[in-house]
């Protein structure tokens, strides 16, 4: 699993879900990057439930 790609995909999805354009600049970076902390938290919470037993 490529964790960086998963985090980026989740951050972009969170950004879109809130009605924000992913690639608009916000504080000098693409807006989706401001969602990375929330994306990491969501993935870390879900990951143990996605792993095979």
Secondary structure, DSSP 8 states (H G I E B T S, - for coil): --HHHHHHHHHHHHHHHTT--TTSEETTEEGGGGGHHHHHHHHHHHHHHHS--
